[in-house]
Amino acid sequence: MFKIAAVGLALCCGLVIASFRVAAAQDIAGVEDCTKTTGLDKRTGCLQSNVNFLQQLVTKNALDARQRLNAAGSEIAALKHEIVALKSTVASLQANVEQLQAAQKAAGDKKPEIKKPDAK
């Protein structure tokens, strides 16, 4: 997990640095513009602040993604359970229909007896 976070952090830092070179006037929410600071200590502190912010952002996004994945897994399990219940209901209904059709066919096969009137 640490390696993934480190790679993500390195990628984010690379993108931030590249974005400063390409579009220096572009503001990124939460990231400080370190190009205007003078002095090595101030610039290092500014960059470290940006790294910390990006690390927190990556961690937060990973947590959000994990929560969404867990919620989706729970929903899938509930839907699978519902499918099993519906299949059982359909099978029961099909059995009832077959019984009714068999009963109807048996009743149709019997010829009604014609009663003759009694002769007096």
The 8 nearest C-alpha neighbors of each residue, nearest first, counted from 0:
[[1, 3, 2, 4, 5, 6, 61, 58],
 [0, 2, 4, 3, 5, 6, 7, 8],
 [1, 3, 5, 4, 0, 6, 7, 8],
 [4, 2, 6, 0, 5, 1, 7, 8],
 [3, 5, 7, 1, 2, 6, 8, 0],
 [4, 6, 2, 8, 7, 3, 1, 9],
 [7, 5, 9, 3, 8, 4, 10, 2],
 [8, 6, 4, 10, 5, 9, 11, 3],
 [7, 9, 5, 11, 10, 6, 4, 54],
 [10, 8, 6, 12, 7, 11, 13, 5],
 [9, 11, 7, 13, 8, 12, 6, 14],
 [10, 12, 14, 8, 13, 9, 7, 15],
 [13, 11, 15, 9, 14, 10, 8, 16],
 [12, 14, 10, 16, 11, 15, 17, 9],
 [13, 15, 17, 11, 12, 16, 18, 10],
 [16, 14, 12, 18, 17, 13, 11, 19],
 [15, 17, 19, 13, 18, 14, 12, 20],
 [18, 16, 14, 20, 19, 15, 13, 21],
 [17, 19, 15, 21, 20, 16, 22, 14],
 [20, 18, 23, 16, 17, 22, 21, 15],
 [19, 21, 17, 18, 22, 23, 16, 15],
 [22, 20, 18, 19, 17, 23, 16, 24],
 [23, 21, 19, 24, 25, 18, 20, 17],
 [22, 24, 19, 25, 20, 21, 18, 26],
 [23, 25, 22, 26, 19, 21, 32, 18],
 [26, 24, 22, 23, 27, 19, 18, 21],
 [27, 25, 28, 24, 30, 32, 23, 31],
 [26, 28, 30, 29, 25, 31, 15, 32],
 [27, 29, 30, 26, 31, 25, 52, 32],
 [30, 28, 27, 31, 52, 49, 53, 26],
 [31, 29, 49, 27, 28, 32, 52, 26],
 [30, 32, 33, 49, 29, 45, 27, 48],
 [33, 31, 34, 30, 35, 45, 26, 19],
 [32, 34, 35, 36, 45, 31, 42, 46],
 [33, 35, 32, 36, 42, 37, 19, 23],
 [36, 34, 33, 37, 32, 42, 38, 31],
 [37, 35, 33, 34, 42, 41, 38, 32],
 [38, 36, 35, 41, 42, 39, 34, 40],
 [37, 39, 41, 40, 42, 36, 43, 35],
 [38, 40, 42, 41, 43, 37, 44, 36],
 [39, 41, 43, 42, 38, 44, 37, 45],
 [42, 40, 44, 43, 38, 39, 45, 36],
 [41, 43, 45, 39, 44, 40, 36, 33],
 [44, 42, 40, 46, 45, 41, 39, 47],
 [43, 45, 47, 41, 42, 46, 40, 48],
 [46, 44, 42, 48, 43, 47, 33, 41],
 [45, 47, 49, 43, 48, 44, 42, 50],
 [48, 46, 50, 44, 49, 45, 43, 51],
 [47, 49, 45, 51, 46, 50, 44, 52],
 [50, 48, 46, 52, 47, 51, 30, 53],
 [49, 51, 47, 53, 48, 52, 54, 46],
 [52, 50, 54, 48, 49, 53, 47, 55],
 [53, 51, 49, 55, 50, 54, 48, 56],
 [52, 54, 56, 50, 55, 51, 57, 49],
 [55, 53, 51, 57, 56, 52, 8, 50],
 [56, 54, 58, 52, 53, 57, 59, 51],
 [55, 57, 53, 59, 54, 58, 60, 52],
 [56, 58, 60, 54, 59, 55, 61, 53],
 [59, 57, 55, 61, 56, 60, 54, 62],
 [60, 58, 56, 62, 61, 57, 55, 63],
 [59, 61, 63, 57, 62, 58, 64, 56],
 [60, 62, 64, 58, 59, 63, 57, 65],
 [63, 61, 65, 59, 60, 64, 58, 66],
 [64, 62, 60, 66, 65, 61, 59, 67],
 [63, 65, 61, 67, 62, 66, 60, 68],
 [66, 64, 68, 62, 63, 67, 69, 61],
 [67, 65, 69, 63, 68, 64, 70, 62],
 [68, 66, 70, 64, 69, 65, 71, 63],
 [67, 69, 65, 71, 66, 70, 64, 72],
 [68, 70, 72, 66, 71, 67, 65, 73],
 [71, 69, 67, 73, 72, 68, 66, 74],
 [70, 72, 74, 68, 69, 73, 67, 75],
 [73, 71, 69, 75, 70, 74, 68, 76],
 [74, 72, 70, 76, 71, 75, 69, 77],
 [73, 75, 71, 77, 72, 76, 78, 70],
 [74, 76, 78, 72, 73, 77, 71, 79],
 [75, 77, 79, 73, 74, 78, 72, 80],
 [78, 76, 74, 80, 75, 79, 81, 73],
 [77, 79, 81, 75, 80, 76, 74, 82],
 [80, 78, 82, 76, 81, 77, 75, 83],
 [81, 79, 77, 83, 78, 82, 76, 84],
 [80, 82, 78, 84, 79, 83, 85, 77],
 [83, 81, 79, 85, 84, 80, 86, 78],
 [84, 82, 86, 80, 81, 85, 87, 79],
 [85, 83, 81, 87, 82, 86, 88, 80],
 [84, 86, 88, 82, 87, 83, 89, 81],
 [87, 85, 89, 83, 88, 84, 82, 90],
 [86, 88, 84, 90, 85, 89, 91, 83],
 [89, 87, 85, 91, 86, 90, 92, 84],
 [88, 90, 92, 86, 91, 87, 93, 85],
 [91, 89, 93, 87, 88, 92, 86, 94],
 [92, 90, 88, 94, 89, 93, 87, 95],
 [91, 93, 95, 89, 94, 90, 88, 96],
 [94, 92, 96, 90, 95, 91, 89, 97],
 [93, 95, 97, 91, 92, 96, 98, 90],
 [96, 94, 92, 98, 93, 97, 99, 91],
 [97, 95, 93, 99, 98, 94, 100, 92],
 [96, 98, 100, 94, 95, 99, 101, 93],
 [97, 99, 95, 101, 96, 100, 102, 94],
 [98, 100, 102, 96, 101, 97, 103, 95],
 [99, 101, 103, 97, 102, 98, 104, 96],
 [102, 100, 104, 98, 99, 103, 97, 105],
 [103, 101, 99, 105, 100, 104, 106, 98],
 [102, 104, 100, 106, 101, 105, 99, 107],
 [103, 105, 107, 101, 106, 102, 100, 108],
 [106, 104, 102, 108, 107, 103, 101, 109],
 [105, 107, 103, 104, 108, 109, 102, 110],
 [106, 108, 104, 105, 109, 103, 110, 102],
 [109, 107, 105, 106, 104, 110, 103, 111],
 [110, 108, 107, 106, 111, 105, 112, 104],
 [111, 109, 108, 112, 107, 106, 113, 105],
 [110, 112, 109, 113, 107, 108, 114, 106],
 [113, 111, 114, 110, 109, 115, 108, 116],
 [114, 112, 111, 115, 110, 116, 109, 117],
 [113, 115, 112, 116, 117, 111, 118, 110],
 [114, 116, 117, 113, 118, 112, 119, 111],
 [115, 117, 118, 114, 119, 113, 112, 111],
 [116, 118, 119, 115, 114, 113, 112, 111],
 [119, 117, 116, 115, 114, 113, 112, 111],
 [118, 117, 116, 115, 114, 113, 112, 111]]
